[in-house]
Amino acid sequence: MAKYIFLLIFTLCNLNTFASEGYMFRIQLKDKGQTNYTIDKPEKFLSKRAIERRKRQNISIDNSDLPISSTYINAIEKLGCTVVAKSKWLKTVSIYCADSLFVDKINNLDFVDSTTFVWKGDTARTTVKELPRSKRLVEKPKDEYGYGDVQIKTVNGDFLHKEGYKGKGMEIAVIDAGFTNLKEILLLDNVSIKGVKDFVFNGNNIFESSDHGLKVLSVLASNRPNIFVGTAPEAKYWLLRSEDSRSEFPIEEDYWAAAAEYADSIGVDIINASLGYHTFNAPAKSYTHEQLDGKTAYITRAANMAASKGIFVEVSAGNDGANIWGKIAFPSDAANVLTVGAIARDSTIAYFSSRGLTADGRIKPDVVAVGFSTAVIASTGEVDLANGTSFSGPIMSGLAACLWQSAPDLTNIELLDIIRKSSDRYATPDGVYGYGIPNMKTAFLLAGNTPSGIEDEVLNKEPLFQIKSDSIGHFSVLKNRETINSTYTIRVLTLDGKVIMTDTLREQEQSFYLPDYPKQVKIIAISGIGVKESYKIIF
């Protein structure tokens, strides 16, 4: 499949909105020109929240934050085209024109470095994509999370909620394809929406164009106890559309960059991006595996810039694991974004989850979460199950918001590192699971937090294991009850997240030895199918 809105449903791509055939070009500027804005007065072009986010993370405001000169924009538009997107970070302006030869006029402008074709409209073509859809085959658990029970508890996200962290005070931008019927859906009528903005040129109504963003939002924001509770039910949300489901061209990268810059300027903490690209309708513009290097693709460079501004960026890995492409999509190759793959409810990898590594050998995906039979709210207003890394992604971006709420002094990069370190394969990562399934209890401790109302050393109310230790590096693990699983992975970590031992637990009671480490607080993380427990002990 050429482009990914990571949702496995039937999608109708209709180009009939455009009245006639046209073209879009990306203009690369030599510079951004003279502007009345200055970096010593950022309040003129950045919100208070955006400035505070930078200060909190010791990030300087620099020339990349300054807008493109209005003189340049006016000169481009005076030639007879329409500006449809612009990026101050990447120094580009994207235009729509009726004639492909119009680009010659653009190239004659002295501040233009180059132009690139990024879209061609074809109003006569309508494409129907038929993809498998999951059906609601599971009963609603009798639990406060309702249908959201398995997907949040697989990563121990409920621990953060019980500690009182549900995303309050955090702002999340959902950059997606549309939010069909959101205003009419009772199950979502208590979601806190701060704003809505459409970045697609001449697009359909954002509340009619697609229900993909609606489903993503429901994984994050649902707050109906005993029916469906999402991962960050108390956060505030910005709904931004960059995906044009009518076509598959690089212009959608430009829309995404514009949306990300807007999200930065209004001060969001987190971007959820359940979108990705690699193959386009214009084959010459498609990407290759060799370009998955974290620095080549336009959208990847935009994601890198968003992360450099202190935003925690989550990107879904893609659904190509069983297809010819096979690999993660762009921008999930960006170094400082959390790339999320998909597992089934039994914690095994979903067949469609896109694989790493990156072209330069980095671990991607970073982590995995439930993306097969994930509970969502559909445009009908009912809870449904859907497949795709689109839905494992918001599980993690929502919980990242909750974790950041618990430790607001962390930088976005520190937060990313902690989530990676909390995962069950951190010591032995690969290109399928990445660092594995995160454990938000472990992440909470790695963030320097102390659990509330817990006096003893065990963090679980009804733990499966008991830990005993001495003062010279010996400790033993005892299972409190019989289980179906025969083996578990055991890891010992320091409070700063360093893994100092990894082993396998096979016996009802088993002893371990950790030599040459001083007596200090350590975390013992034990994981297996359906089991993730963390213990904080001193030995």
Stockholm file with secondary structure:
# STOCKHOLM 1.0

chainA/1-539         MAKYIFLLIFTLCNLNTFASEGYMFRIQLKDKGQTNYTIDKPEKFLSKRAIERRKRQNISIDNSDLPISSTYINAIEKLGCTVVAKSKWLKTVSIYCADSLFVDKINNLDFVDSTTFVWKGDTARTTVKELPRSKRLVEKPKDEYGYGDVQIKTVNGDFLHKEGYKGKGMEIAVIDAGFTNLKEILLLDNVSIKGVKDFVFNGNNIFESSDHGLKVLSVLASNRPNIFVGTAPEAKYWLLRSEDSRSEFPIEEDYWAAAAEYADSIGVDIINASLGYHTFNAPAKSYTHEQLDGKTAYITRAANMAASKGIFVEVSAGNDGANIWGKIAFPSDAANVLTVGAIARDSTIAYFSSRGLTADGRIKPDVVAVGFSTAVIASTGEVDLANGTSFSGPIMSGLAACLWQSAPDLTNIELLDIIRKSSDRYATPDGVYGYGIPNMKTAFLLAGNTPSGIEDEVLNKEPLFQIKSDSIGHFSVLKNRETINSTYTIRVLTLDGKVIMTDTLREQEQSFYLPDYPKQVKIIAISGIGVKESYKIIF
#=GR chainA/1-539 SS CCEEESCCSCEEEECTTSSSCCEEEEEEESCCCCCSCCTTCGGGTSCHHHHHHHHHTTCCCCGGGSCCCHHHHHHHHHTTCEEEEEETTTTEEEEEESCGGGHHHHHTSTTEEEEEEEEECCTTCEEEECCCCCCCCSCCCSSTTBTTHHHHHTTTHHHHHHTTCSCTTCEEEEEESCCTTGGGCGGGTTCEEEEEEECSTTCCCTTTSCSHHHHHHHHHHCEETTTEECSCTTSEEEEEECCCTTCCSTHHHHHHHHHHHHHHHHTCSEEEECEEESCCSSGGGCCCGGGTTTTSSHHHHHHHHHHHTTCEEEEECCSCTTSSSCBCCBTTTCTTSEEEEEECTTSSBCTTCCBCCCTTCCCCSCEEEECSSEEEECTTSSEEEECSHHHHHHHHHHHHHHHHHHCTTSCHHHHHHHHHHTSTTTTSCBTTTBTCSCCHHHHHHHTTCCCTTCCSSBCCSSCSEEEEECSSSEEEEEESSCCSCCCEEEEEEETTCCEEEEEEECSSEEEEECCSCCSCEEEEEEEETTEEEEEEEEC
#=GC SS_cons         CCEEESCCSCEEEECTTSSSCCEEEEEEESCCCCCSCCTTCGGGTSCHHHHHHHHHTTCCCCGGGSCCCHHHHHHHHHTTCEEEEEETTTTEEEEEESCGGGHHHHHTSTTEEEEEEEEECCTTCEEEECCCCCCCCSCCCSSTTBTTHHHHHTTTHHHHHHTTCSCTTCEEEEEESCCTTGGGCGGGTTCEEEEEEECSTTCCCTTTSCSHHHHHHHHHHCEETTTEECSCTTSEEEEEECCCTTCCSTHHHHHHHHHHHHHHHHTCSEEEECEEESCCSSGGGCCCGGGTTTTSSHHHHHHHHHHHTTCEEEEECCSCTTSSSCBCCBTTTCTTSEEEEEECTTSSBCTTCCBCCCTTCCCCSCEEEECSSEEEECTTSSEEEECSHHHHHHHHHHHHHHHHHHCTTSCHHHHHHHHHHTSTTTTSCBTTTBTCSCCHHHHHHHTTCCCTTCCSSBCCSSCSEEEEECSSSEEEEEESSCCSCCCEEEEEEETTCCEEEEEEECSSEEEEECCSCCSCEEEEEEEETTEEEEEEEEC
//
